[in-house]
Amino acid sequence: MTPQSPPPPHRSDWGPLARWMFTFLTGFALPILTCVGLMFACIVALRLMTFGSDRPSSFDFNPNSGGSGPAIALIRVEGVIVSGKGGAFDNSGSAYSRTVIEKIEKAKADDDVKAILLAVNSPGGGVVASDEIYHALQGVDKPIVVVMGDLAASGGYYISMAADWIIANPNSLTGSIGVISEFPQADALLEKIGVDFVVVTSGPRKDIGSPYRDMTEAERAYWQKIIDETYEGFVQIVAAGRHLTVDEVKPLADGGVYTGRQALELKLVDQLGYEADAVAKAAELGGITGEPRIIEYDTPADFFDVLTQSMRPQGLLPTAREVMNEVSHPRLSLRWVGQ
């Protein structure tokens, strides 16, 4: 008997159709992906070209990190002092404590750096963030000179207490020695529009500062003790930094600001002057002769910084998340509210 041949393999009718669909999708998607890639590359290039141009400084230093030898490390603290670390492309107008501290640590470890010039232009900010920067400066065994810009108030003045010498512009505003804590209240507005919140807590103090109800007198007294404790610490920091007694500082520590001229009379600063005077003083304290070399540490940008900044919506109004974060977290601030 003639052996039977095996049946031919089954051919799917989808073969040509699948190849056609793959070809079509590839031809359709490839131009789109190319355009998206080009757009992303353009955004990154624009960010890199404009990096630093949208962050104007009130100081007119011209750092030159080239060469070697004795140098002054310039560290800027500009904007509201907040906790955390800022990205290389950050233009929020904030001074992030971790970013500032990293620069302090670099200056501390750099053998070429003989003195630190801290350029402060800030209304202050968070208590913890300000104290972290102050503590980092206290750990530096090199001369520190502070030069004040338009404003070095509250937390901006707090961090200045770690300096060996403070120079203020005659028209700088400084001082504002005090503590503030703000609690937005929206209960009247919510009642008007017919919105009510049911809050269940494990204890009577768990929702102190809630925007959904008024604060009781007992709660105010409780929070006032926290404010007073933080205030006393601020006064002691100023007394130690300015070589004054607590009794001498207390009359000045009512939260008010002083001009540079007034601050000099009150012994809150050491000298009136400008950027050149601050550089000269830092060079003197650091034992640098001749024209000093000024270096400034940049915040390096990584891919994540580029990606998040390029995708971040730019706008003047805060997002809903930012608003809720602001009103729902009571915090202590060393901040002048006039800013």
C-alpha positions in Angstrom: 0.0 0.0 0.0 1.2 3.5 -0.8 1.7 5.4 2.4 -0.4 8.4 2.8 1.2 11.8 3.0 0.7 13.8 6.2 -1.9 16.5 5.9 -0.5 19.9 5.0 -0.2 22.2 8.0 -3.1 24.4 8.7 -2.6 27.9 7.5 -4.3 30.8 9.3 -6.2 33.3 7.2 -5.0 36.0 9.7 -1.4 35.9 8.4 -1.7 38.6 5.7 -4.1 40.6 7.7 -1.8 40.7 10.8 1.1 41.7 8.6 -1.0 44.5 7.0 -2.1 45.7 10.5 1.5 45.7 11.8 2.7 47.7 8.8 -0.2 50.2 9.1 0.3 50.7 12.9 4.1 51.0 12.5 3.7 53.6 9.8 1.1 55.5 11.8 2.7 55.4 15.2 6.3 56.0 14.2 5.8 59.6 13.0 3.8 60.3 16.2 6.5 58.9 18.5 9.1 60.8 16.5 7.2 64.1 17.0 6.7 63.4 20.7 10.5 62.7 21.0 11.4 65.9 19.2 9.0 67.9 21.4 10.5 66.5 24.5 14.0 67.2 23.3 13.0 70.8 22.5 11.5 71.3 25.9 14.7 69.9 27.6 16.9 72.1 25.4 14.8 75.2 26.3 15.0 74.4 30.0 18.7 74.0 29.8 19.2 77.2 27.9 17.0 79.2 30.3 18.3 77.5 33.5 19.1 80.2 36.0 17.7 83.0 33.9 14.3 82.9 35.5 15.7 83.1 39.0 16.8 86.7 39.5 19.0 87.4 42.5 19.1 90.5 44.6 22.9 90.2 44.8 25.4 91.2 42.2 28.2 88.6 42.8 30.2 87.3 39.9 31.5 83.8 41.1 34.5 82.4 39.4 35.1 78.8 40.2 38.1 78.5 37.9 41.7 78.2 39.1 42.8 77.0 42.5 43.9 78.3 45.8 42.2 80.1 48.7 38.5 80.8 48.0 35.3 82.1 49.4 32.2 79.9 49.1 29.1 81.9 48.2 25.9 80.3 49.4 22.6 82.0 48.6 19.5 81.7 50.8 16.8 83.5 48.7 13.0 83.1 49.1 10.9 81.4 51.7 12.8 78.8 53.7 11.2 75.4 53.4 12.1 71.9 54.3 13.3 69.4 51.6 15.4 69.5 48.6 14.9 71.6 45.5 15.6 70.4 41.9 18.1 72.0 39.6 15.3 73.7 37.6 13.3 74.8 40.6 11.9 78.3 40.2 9.5 78.3 43.0 11.2 81.2 44.8 12.0 78.9 47.9 15.2 78.2 49.7 15.1 74.4 50.4 16.9 73.5 53.6 18.5 70.3 52.3 19.8 72.0 49.2 21.4 74.8 51.3 22.8 72.3 53.8 24.4 70.3 51.0 26.2 73.4 49.8 27.3 74.1 53.4 28.7 70.6 53.7 30.6 71.0 50.4 32.1 74.3 51.6 33.0 72.7 54.9 34.8 69.8 53.2 36.6 71.9 50.5 40.1 72.6 51.6 40.4 75.6 49.2 37.4 77.4 51.0 38.7 79.6 53.7 35.4 81.4 54.5 31.7 81.2 53.7 29.7 84.2 52.4 26.0 83.6 53.1 23.8 85.9 51.0 20.4 86.1 52.7 17.3 87.6 51.0 14.4 85.9 52.8 11.3 86.6 54.8 12.0 83.4 56.8 9.9 80.3 56.7 9.6 77.0 58.6 10.9 76.7 62.1 12.5 73.3 61.4 13.9 74.2 58.1 15.5 77.4 59.5 16.9 75.5 62.5 18.4 72.8 60.3 20.3 75.4 58.3 21.4 77.2 61.5 22.6 73.9 63.0 24.6 73.1 59.8 26.3 76.5 59.9 27.1 76.0 63.5 29.1 72.9 62.6 31.4 74.8 60.2 34.8 75.6 61.6 35.4 78.4 59.1 34.5 82.1 59.2 31.0 82.9 58.1 29.9 86.3 56.9 26.3 87.2 56.2 25.3 89.9 53.7 21.7 90.9 53.8 19.7 91.8 50.7 16.3 93.4 50.6 15.0 91.3 53.4 16.6 89.0 56.1 13.7 88.7 58.5 12.5 86.1 61.0 13.9 82.7 59.8 16.3 84.7 57.5 17.6 86.5 60.6 17.6 83.2 62.6 20.1 81.5 60.3 22.2 84.6 60.3 22.9 84.1 64.0 25.5 81.4 63.1 27.7 84.1 61.4 30.9 85.7 62.7 30.0 89.0 61.0 26.7 90.4 59.6 26.6 93.1 57.0 23.3 94.8 56.1 22.4 97.2 53.4 21.3 100.5 55.1 17.8 99.9 53.7 17.6 96.1 54.4 14.7 95.0 56.5 15.7 92.6 59.2 14.7 91.3 62.6 11.1 90.2 62.9 12.1 88.0 65.9 9.0 86.0 66.6 6.9 83.0 65.7 3.7 82.7 63.9 1.2 80.0 63.2 -1.8 80.5 60.9 -5.1 78.6 60.9 -7.4 79.3 58.0 -11.1 79.0 58.9 -13.8 78.2 56.3 -16.7 77.1 58.5 -18.7 80.2 57.8 -18.2 79.8 54.0 -19.0 76.1 54.2 -22.2 76.8 56.1 -23.3 79.4 53.6 -23.0 77.0 50.7 -24.5 74.1 52.6 -21.4 71.9 53.1 -20.8 70.1 56.4 -17.9 67.9 57.5 -18.3 65.1 60.0 -14.9 64.6 61.8 -14.3 61.6 64.0 -11.1 61.7 66.1 -9.4 59.6 68.7 -9.0 62.5 71.1 -10.2 66.1 71.6 -6.9 67.7 70.3 -6.6 65.6 67.2 -8.3 68.2 64.9 -6.9 71.4 66.5 -6.6 74.0 63.8 -9.2 72.3 61.6 -10.6 74.8 58.9 -14.0 73.3 59.4 -14.7 74.7 62.9 -13.7 77.5 65.3 -10.8 77.0 67.7 -11.9 76.9 71.3 -10.2 79.1 74.0 -8.6 76.0 75.6 -7.1 75.0 72.2 -5.8 78.5 71.7 -4.1 78.4 75.1 -2.6 75.0 74.2 -1.2 76.2 70.9 0.0 79.5 72.5 2.3 77.4 74.8 3.9 75.8 71.7 4.4 79.3 70.1 5.9 80.6 73.3 8.3 77.7 73.7 9.5 78.2 70.1 9.8 81.9 70.6 11.9 81.5 73.7 14.3 79.3 71.7 14.5 82.0 69.0 15.3 84.7 71.6 18.1 82.6 73.1 19.6 81.9 69.6 19.7 85.7 69.0 21.2 86.4 72.4 23.9 83.9 71.8 24.6 85.0 68.3 24.7 88.7 69.1 26.5 88.4 72.4 23.5 90.0 74.2 21.5 89.0 77.2 18.0 87.6 76.9 16.7 90.7 78.7 18.3 92.9 76.1 16.8 90.9 73.2 13.3 90.6 74.6 12.3 94.3 74.0 13.4 93.9 70.4 11.7 90.6 69.8 8.1 91.8 69.2 8.0 90.6 65.6 8.7 94.0 64.1 11.3 94.6 61.4 14.2 97.1 61.5 16.1 98.9 58.7 19.8 98.2 58.4 20.5 101.5 60.1 18.2 100.7 63.0 19.6 97.2 63.3 23.1 98.5 63.6 22.1 100.8 66.4 20.4 98.0 68.2 23.4 95.7 67.8 21.5 93.2 65.6 24.1 93.5 62.8 27.8 94.4 62.8 28.2 96.7 59.8 26.4 98.6 57.0 27.7 97.8 53.6 27.3 96.1 50.3 28.4 93.0 48.4 32.0 94.2 48.0 32.3 94.9 51.7 31.1 91.4 52.5 33.6 89.8 50.1 36.4 91.9 51.7 35.4 90.9 55.2 35.1 87.2 54.3 38.6 87.4 52.8 39.9 89.2 55.9 38.5 86.6 58.3 39.6 83.8 56.1 43.2 85.1 55.8 43.0 85.6 52.1 45.3 88.2 50.6 44.7 89.9 47.3 41.7 89.5 45.1 39.7 86.5 46.6 38.3 83.8 44.4 34.6 83.2 44.8 33.0 79.9 44.1 29.4 78.9 44.1 28.2 75.3 44.1 25.5 74.5 41.6 22.7 72.0 42.1 23.3 69.2 39.6 20.4 68.2 37.3 19.5 64.6 36.8 17.1 63.0 34.3 14.3 63.0 36.9 14.7 66.8 37.4 14.5 67.4 33.6 11.5 65.1 33.2 9.4 66.5 36.1 10.2 70.1 35.3 9.4 69.7 31.6 6.0 68.1 32.4 5.1 70.4 35.2 2.3 72.8 34.4 3.3 76.4 34.7 0.8 78.8 36.2 0.3 81.7 38.6 -2.4 80.1 40.6 -1.7 77.2 43.1 -3.2 73.8 42.4 -6.0 72.3 44.4 -3.5 70.0 46.0 -1.2 72.8 47.0 -4.1 74.7 48.6 -5.3 71.7 50.6 -1.8 71.0 51.7 -1.5 74.6 53.0 -4.8 74.8 54.9 -4.8 71.3 56.4 -1.4 71.2 58.1 -0.9 73.5 61.0 2.8 74.6 61.2 5.1 76.9 63.1 6.8 79.6 61.0 9.6 82.0 61.5 8.3 84.2 58.8 7.5 87.9 58.4 4.0 88.1 57.1 4.5 91.5 55.5 6.2 89.7 52.6 
